[in-house]
Amino acid sequence: MPDAPDFRRLFDANLSPLLVLTTDFVIVEVNRAYLTATRTGRGIVGRPVFDVFPDNPEDPSADGVANLRRSLETVVASGRTDTMALQRYDIPTDRAGVFAERWWSPVNAPVLDGEGRVTHIIHRVEDVTEFVHLRRVGREQQRAVADAQMRAEGMEIDLFVRAREIREVNEQLSRVNAELDAAGRRLREEQRAKDRFIATLSHELRNPLAAATAATELLALDMPEGHPALAVLERQLGTLARMSNDLLDGTRAVTGRLELVREPVDLRSVVEGACADIRGLFAHDGRTLDVRLPAVPLVVDGDRLRLAQVLTNLLSNALKYTRPGGRTEVELTAGDGEARLTVRDDGIGFAPGQAEELFGVFMRAAPAGPDTPEGLGLGLAVARTIAELHHGRVGAHSAGPGEGATFTVVLPTTGSPAPPPSRSTAVRSTPRGLAVLIVEDNEDLAATYHTLLERQGHRVTTVHTGSAALTATEAHPFDVVLCDLGLPDIDGHTVARRVRARPGGEQLRLIAVSGFSQGTDRAMSRAAGFDAHLTKPLPLTELMEVLERRDGE
């Protein structure tokens, strides 16, 4: 006859967490699964269960002790098993006073003697914390199925005992996933529509920007001695051009994905230019703007336009929150391999604890109201993003409301020599006059390019449609064709393919000039037969460089 089993070992090897209690709720035995689930040791044997597992004192809504006591008392009084609903009952951790959130599916069963009296209680639990967390996340992600999840709440009682309820929950989750998939498809479609809209808007903005840029360069040629207004136009048109590029991805400014064009930059010239552009606004209502710069160059490896944008955003912020008659100071200093740019105002200030919040998206120092300055609250977030892309940092300080504010930008300096001053409109003529065909439907831009190129000694013909371009290239020999891609009749890609298909068409230099500048746009133009792809607005210097080269981009 086989030996009788060792029931103590069987109890200890049981996979379900089990706890044996006396009728006054003292722990008399526990198995390994329970100790593992509750992160306790055998030292709990002999202690009252509610001393070992008290309620979390940090949770005023904790009711684990009360609910478990009620269930145990019911078992003692009735002599019958009591199945509890899913129960939150936090457990102590190794750190004193710190509790870990836990959810359980408990069942309390009586142990009866020969006369039917309750001698002990077997407390069986299953840790369902992970399931509860997953259910909570699903509810937050899909509010549309809140009613279905509420109906499922009742089915989830004793989940590990009733397989039918698990099946029903799985079916509901499948329906939720199907709804989420459908919502995801709609979101992707909306995203594609938004991207198409932004790309088209960016393209349309580039045409007037290109015309204004070309007109500015033409004015510079007519005024070789220069004019202060030209410098402002050049800087501001450059900034507008870069901002139109950012429309292709509206989140880059706040997610750190702005592209930088790095070069050695003397920060003094950046500060001088930005302050000169905005000084007129400070003159209103008696405001003053004081600027202090070092006597020697302070060079960083950075993007001139983006760095100017940082200072412009800080100055715009100071302007918004400085009262009439107020004062703003800009100071540039150097030390320990760093450049420090400080913008200090005597405006409304802010609570010291609010400093970091100001750099959040859509955050403003003053609450919304009739006297709140206009703006979306993006300027400081963009300034911080640009500074961090330059391996720098931005901070804010104020002694309190009404005490003014100080914003400090710190950037690493470089050992590169200071760049020589130069004008963007200084161009070199090509070695010989070229026969150039301009294909551009924007008549202002076409006329300005026509004049600029003629001033450089080229023979220029201008047409405004793709059909006219095909006719002109068949009737006359040209060295170069500058062709817009978005023409009113046939697009520039078609023009390029037809020209290349003609006898001798491979000898002609085709240059695409377009407001579309993504990598896919450049790949398409090259596949159509273009030698180069230039982006509007096109500086004359860049155009001259391309005309001088014979190998494309």
ZIJOSUL-V516117 format. One record per residue. N is the residue number from 1. RES is the residue in one letter. PHI is phi in radians with two decimals (NA if undefined). BURIAL is b if it has 24 or more other C-alpha atoms within 12 Angstrom, else e. Layout:
# ZIJOSUL-V516117
n = <N/N>
res = <RES/RES>
phi = <PHI/PHI>
burial = <BURIAL/BURIAL>
This chain:
# ZIJOSUL-V516117
n = <1/2/3/4/5/6/7/8/9/10/11/12/13/14/15/16/17/18/19/20/21/22/23/24/25/26/27/28/29/30/31/32/33/34/35/36/37/38/39/40/41/42/43/44/45/46/47/48/49/50/51/52/53/54/55/56/57/58/59/60/61/62/63/64/65/66/67/68/69/70/71/72/73/74/75/76/77/78/79/80/81/82/83/84/85/86/87/88/89/90/91/92/93/94/95/96/97/98/99/100/101/102/103/104/105/106/107/108/109/110/111/112/113/114/115/116/117/118/119/120/121/122/123/124/125/126/127/128/129/130/131/132/133/134/135/136/137/138/139/140/141/142/143/144/145/146/147/148/149/150/151/152/153/154/155/156/157/158/159/160/161/162/163/164/165/166/167/168/169/170/171/172/173/174/175/176/177/178/179/180/181/182/183/184/185/186/187/188/189/190/191/192/193/194/195/196/197/198/199/200/201/202/203/204/205/206/207/208/209/210/211/212/213/214/215/216/217/218/219/220/221/222/223/224/225/226/227/228/229/230/231/232/233/234/235/236/237/238/239/240/241/242/243/244/245/246/247/248/249/250/251/252/253/254/255/256/257/258/259/260/261/262/263/264/265/266/267/268/269/270/271/272/273/274/275/276/277/278/279/280/281/282/283/284/285/286/287/288/289/290/291/292/293/294/295/296/297/298/299/300/301/302/303/304/305/306/307/308/309/310/311/312/313/314/315/316/317/318/319/320/321/322/323/324/325/326/327/328/329/330/331/332/333/334/335/336/337/338/339/340/341/342/343/344/345/346/347/348/349/350/351/352/353/354/355/356/357/358/359/360/361/362/363/364/365/366/367/368/369/370/371/372/373/374/375/376/377/378/379/380/381/382/383/384/385/386/387/388/389/390/391/392/393/394/395/396/397/398/399/400/401/402/403/404/405/406/407/408/409/410/411/412/413/414/415/416/417/418/419/420/421/422/423/424/425/426/427/428/429/430/431/432/433/434/435/436/437/438/439/440/441/442/443/444/445/446/447/448/449/450/451/452/453/454/455/456/457/458/459/460/461/462/463/464/465/466/467/468/469/470/471/472/473/474/475/476/477/478/479/480/481/482/483/484/485/486/487/488/489/490/491/492/493/494/495/496/497/498/499/500/501/502/503/504/505/506/507/508/509/510/511/512/513/514/515/516/517/518/519/520/521/522/523/524/525/526/527/528/529/530/531/532/533/534/535/536/537/538/539/540/541/542/543/544/545/546/547/548/549/550/551/552/553>
res = <M/P/D/A/P/D/F/R/R/L/F/D/A/N/L/S/P/L/L/V/L/T/T/D/F/V/I/V/E/V/N/R/A/Y/L/T/A/T/R/T/G/R/G/I/V/G/R/P/V/F/D/V/F/P/D/N/P/E/D/P/S/A/D/G/V/A/N/L/R/R/S/L/E/T/V/V/A/S/G/R/T/D/T/M/A/L/Q/R/Y/D/I/P/T/D/R/A/G/V/F/A/E/R/W/W/S/P/V/N/A/P/V/L/D/G/E/G/R/V/T/H/I/I/H/R/V/E/D/V/T/E/F/V/H/L/R/R/V/G/R/E/Q/Q/R/A/V/A/D/A/Q/M/R/A/E/G/M/E/I/D/L/F/V/R/A/R/E/I/R/E/V/N/E/Q/L/S/R/V/N/A/E/L/D/A/A/G/R/R/L/R/E/E/Q/R/A/K/D/R/F/I/A/T/L/S/H/E/L/R/N/P/L/A/A/A/T/A/A/T/E/L/L/A/L/D/M/P/E/G/H/P/A/L/A/V/L/E/R/Q/L/G/T/L/A/R/M/S/N/D/L/L/D/G/T/R/A/V/T/G/R/L/E/L/V/R/E/P/V/D/L/R/S/V/V/E/G/A/C/A/D/I/R/G/L/F/A/H/D/G/R/T/L/D/V/R/L/P/A/V/P/L/V/V/D/G/D/R/L/R/L/A/Q/V/L/T/N/L/L/S/N/A/L/K/Y/T/R/P/G/G/R/T/E/V/E/L/T/A/G/D/G/E/A/R/L/T/V/R/D/D/G/I/G/F/A/P/G/Q/A/E/E/L/F/G/V/F/M/R/A/A/P/A/G/P/D/T/P/E/G/L/G/L/G/L/A/V/A/R/T/I/A/E/L/H/H/G/R/V/G/A/H/S/A/G/P/G/E/G/A/T/F/T/V/V/L/P/T/T/G/S/P/A/P/P/P/S/R/S/T/A/V/R/S/T/P/R/G/L/A/V/L/I/V/E/D/N/E/D/L/A/A/T/Y/H/T/L/L/E/R/Q/G/H/R/V/T/T/V/H/T/G/S/A/A/L/T/A/T/E/A/H/P/F/D/V/V/L/C/D/L/G/L/P/D/I/D/G/H/T/V/A/R/R/V/R/A/R/P/G/G/E/Q/L/R/L/I/A/V/S/G/F/S/Q/G/T/D/R/A/M/S/R/A/A/G/F/D/A/H/L/T/K/P/L/P/L/T/E/L/M/E/V/L/E/R/R/D/G/E>
phi = <NA/-1.13/-1.15/-1.16/-1.17/-1.46/-1.17/-1.14/-1.18/-1.03/-1.06/-1.21/-1.51/-1.05/-1.30/-1.45/-1.12/-2.23/-2.38/-1.86/-2.10/-1.35/-1.23/-1.86/1.24/-1.75/-1.30/-1.99/-2.81/-2.67/-1.78/-1.05/-1.05/-1.21/-1.06/-1.16/-1.14/-1.76/0.97/-2.11/-2.18/-1.19/-1.11/-1.36/-1.14/1.62/-1.89/-1.05/-1.09/-1.42/-1.34/-1.27/-2.17/-1.38/-1.21/-1.21/-1.14/-1.46/-1.99/-1.12/-1.63/-1.10/-2.33/-1.10/-1.09/-1.08/-1.18/-1.17/-1.04/-1.09/-1.16/-1.12/-1.12/-1.12/-1.10/-1.09/-1.31/-1.74/1.25/-2.13/-1.17/-2.15/-1.73/-1.56/-1.22/-0.92/-2.26/-1.47/-2.54/-1.16/-2.06/-1.14/-1.82/-1.18/-1.54/-1.05/1.35/-1.87/-1.99/-1.87/-1.17/-2.47/-2.10/-2.33/-2.03/-1.66/-2.35/-1.99/-2.12/-1.45/-1.94/-1.84/-1.51/-1.12/-1.74/1.44/-1.58/-1.32/-1.82/-2.54/-2.22/-1.68/-1.79/-1.92/-2.33/-2.22/-1.38/-1.98/-1.03/-1.07/-1.11/-1.10/-1.12/-1.09/-1.12/-1.14/-1.08/-1.07/-1.19/-1.21/-1.32/-2.33/-1.17/-1.12/-1.85/-1.04/-1.10/-1.13/-1.21/-1.16/-1.14/-1.29/-0.99/-1.18/-1.33/-1.45/-1.10/0.92/-0.99/-1.38/-1.69/-1.87/-1.14/-1.07/-1.18/-1.05/-1.10/-1.14/-1.10/-1.06/-1.11/-1.15/-1.11/-1.10/-1.13/-1.09/-1.06/-1.10/-1.15/-1.12/-1.07/-1.11/-1.13/-1.09/-1.10/-1.11/-1.11/-1.13/-1.11/-1.13/-1.11/-1.10/-1.11/-1.11/-1.08/-1.10/-1.10/-1.14/-1.09/-1.16/-1.06/-1.06/-1.10/-1.17/-1.18/-1.20/-1.08/-1.14/-1.11/-1.11/-1.12/-1.15/-1.11/-1.12/-1.12/-1.10/-1.19/-1.15/-1.10/-1.11/-1.19/-1.34/-2.17/-1.07/-1.38/1.46/-2.68/-0.96/-1.14/-1.10/-1.09/-1.12/-1.04/-1.07/-1.14/-1.26/-1.17/-1.10/-1.14/-1.09/-1.10/-1.16/-1.15/-1.14/-1.11/-1.15/-1.10/-1.15/-2.55/-1.13/-1.67/-1.09/-1.16/-1.96/-2.07/1.32/-1.93/-1.22/-1.51/-1.91/-1.91/-1.48/-2.88/-1.11/-2.23/-1.43/-1.07/-1.06/-1.20/-1.12/-1.14/-1.05/-1.16/-1.12/-1.20/-1.14/-1.20/-1.83/-1.04/-1.04/-1.20/-1.22/-1.18/-1.18/1.00/1.27/-1.34/-2.19/-2.26/-1.84/-2.20/-2.16/-2.14/-1.24/-1.40/-1.96/-1.04/-2.23/-1.76/-2.20/-1.60/-2.79/-1.73/-1.02/-1.17/-1.19/-1.14/-1.11/-1.13/-1.03/-1.15/-1.06/-1.12/-1.17/-1.20/-1.09/-1.12/-1.09/-1.10/-1.12/-1.89/-1.85/-1.31/-0.91/1.47/-1.32/-2.30/-2.22/-2.04/-2.08/-2.31/-2.04/-2.32/-2.34/2.98/0.99/1.27/-2.32/-1.79/-2.12/-1.90/-2.05/-2.07/-2.13/-2.27/-1.93/-1.47/-1.30/1.15/-2.85/-1.16/-0.94/-1.26/-1.62/-0.99/-1.21/-1.07/-1.08/-1.58/-1.36/-1.25/1.11/-1.79/-2.34/-1.21/-1.84/-1.18/-1.06/3.08/-1.13/-1.75/-1.27/-1.08/-1.21/2.44/-1.61/1.38/-1.85/-1.03/-1.23/-1.10/-1.15/-1.04/-1.13/-1.03/-1.13/-1.07/-1.18/-1.13/-1.63/1.08/-2.01/-2.66/-2.31/-2.36/-2.33/-2.60/-2.66/-1.33/2.51/-0.96/1.44/-1.83/1.37/-2.47/-2.24/-2.01/-2.19/-1.93/-2.05/-2.28/-1.27/-1.57/-2.20/-1.48/-1.13/-1.19/-1.11/-1.19/-1.23/-1.11/-2.60/-1.85/-1.20/-1.64/-1.32/-2.22/-1.94/-1.28/-1.26/-0.99/-2.51/-1.24/-1.87/-1.53/-2.05/-1.91/-1.76/-1.99/-2.65/-1.44/-1.42/-1.16/-1.09/-1.14/-1.07/-1.14/-1.22/-1.02/-0.99/-1.17/-1.05/-1.21/-1.09/-1.08/-1.53/1.60/-1.72/-1.66/-2.09/-2.14/-2.16/-2.31/-2.09/-2.37/-1.18/-1.11/-1.14/-1.14/-1.12/-1.14/-1.13/-1.23/-1.43/-1.55/-2.34/-1.42/-2.10/-1.45/-2.42/-2.10/-1.68/-2.13/-1.19/-1.60/-1.64/-1.59/-1.28/-1.90/-1.99/-1.29/-1.09/-1.08/-1.13/-1.02/-1.10/-1.10/-1.22/-1.14/-1.13/-1.32/-1.35/-1.03/1.35/-1.15/-1.28/-1.41/-1.40/-1.51/-1.92/-2.16/-1.40/-2.19/-2.55/-1.44/-1.56/-2.35/-1.25/-1.02/-1.17/-1.12/-1.17/-1.12/-1.14/-1.18/-1.16/-1.12/-1.33/2.05/-1.28/-1.44/-2.63/-2.31/-1.89/-1.80/-1.29/-1.28/-1.82/-1.10/-1.06/-1.05/-1.16/-1.12/-1.11/-1.10/-1.18/-1.14/-1.30/-1.40/-1.95/-1.99/1.31/-1.29>
burial = <e/e/e/e/e/e/e/e/e/e/e/e/e/e/e/b/b/b/b/b/b/b/b/e/b/b/b/b/b/b/b/b/b/b/b/e/b/b/b/e/e/e/e/b/b/e/e/b/b/b/e/b/b/b/b/b/e/e/e/e/e/e/e/b/b/e/b/b/b/e/b/b/b/b/b/b/e/e/b/b/b/b/b/b/b/b/b/b/b/b/b/b/e/e/e/e/e/e/e/b/b/b/b/b/b/b/b/b/b/b/b/e/e/e/e/e/e/b/b/b/b/b/b/b/b/b/b/b/b/e/e/b/e/e/b/e/e/e/b/e/e/b/e/e/b/e/e/b/b/e/e/b/b/e/b/b/b/b/b/b/e/e/e/e/e/e/e/e/b/e/e/b/b/e/e/b/e/e/e/e/e/e/e/e/e/e/e/e/e/e/e/e/e/e/e/e/e/b/b/e/e/b/b/b/b/b/b/b/b/b/b/b/b/b/b/b/b/b/b/b/b/e/e/e/e/e/e/e/e/b/b/b/b/b/b/b/b/b/b/b/b/b/b/b/b/b/b/b/b/b/e/e/b/b/e/e/e/b/e/b/e/e/e/b/b/b/b/b/b/b/b/b/b/b/b/b/b/b/b/e/e/b/e/e/e/e/b/b/b/b/b/e/b/e/e/e/b/b/b/b/b/b/b/b/b/b/b/b/b/b/b/b/b/b/b/b/b/b/b/b/b/b/b/e/e/b/b/b/b/b/b/b/b/b/e/e/e/b/b/b/b/b/b/b/b/b/b/b/b/b/e/e/e/e/b/e/e/b/b/e/e/e/e/b/b/b/e/e/e/e/e/e/e/e/e/e/b/b/b/b/b/b/b/b/b/b/b/b/b/b/e/b/b/b/b/b/b/b/e/e/e/e/e/b/b/b/b/b/b/b/b/b/b/b/e/e/e/e/e/e/e/e/e/b/b/e/b/e/b/e/e/e/e/b/b/b/b/b/b/b/b/b/e/e/b/b/b/b/b/b/b/b/b/b/b/b/e/b/b/b/b/b/b/b/b/b/b/b/b/b/e/b/b/e/e/e/b/b/b/b/b/b/b/b/b/b/b/e/e/b/b/b/b/b/b/b/b/b/b/b/e/e/e/e/b/e/e/b/b/b/b/b/b/b/b/b/b/e/e/e/b/b/e/b/b/b/e/b/b/b/b/b/b/b/b/b/b/b/b/b/b/b/b/b/e/b/b/b/e/e/e/e/e>
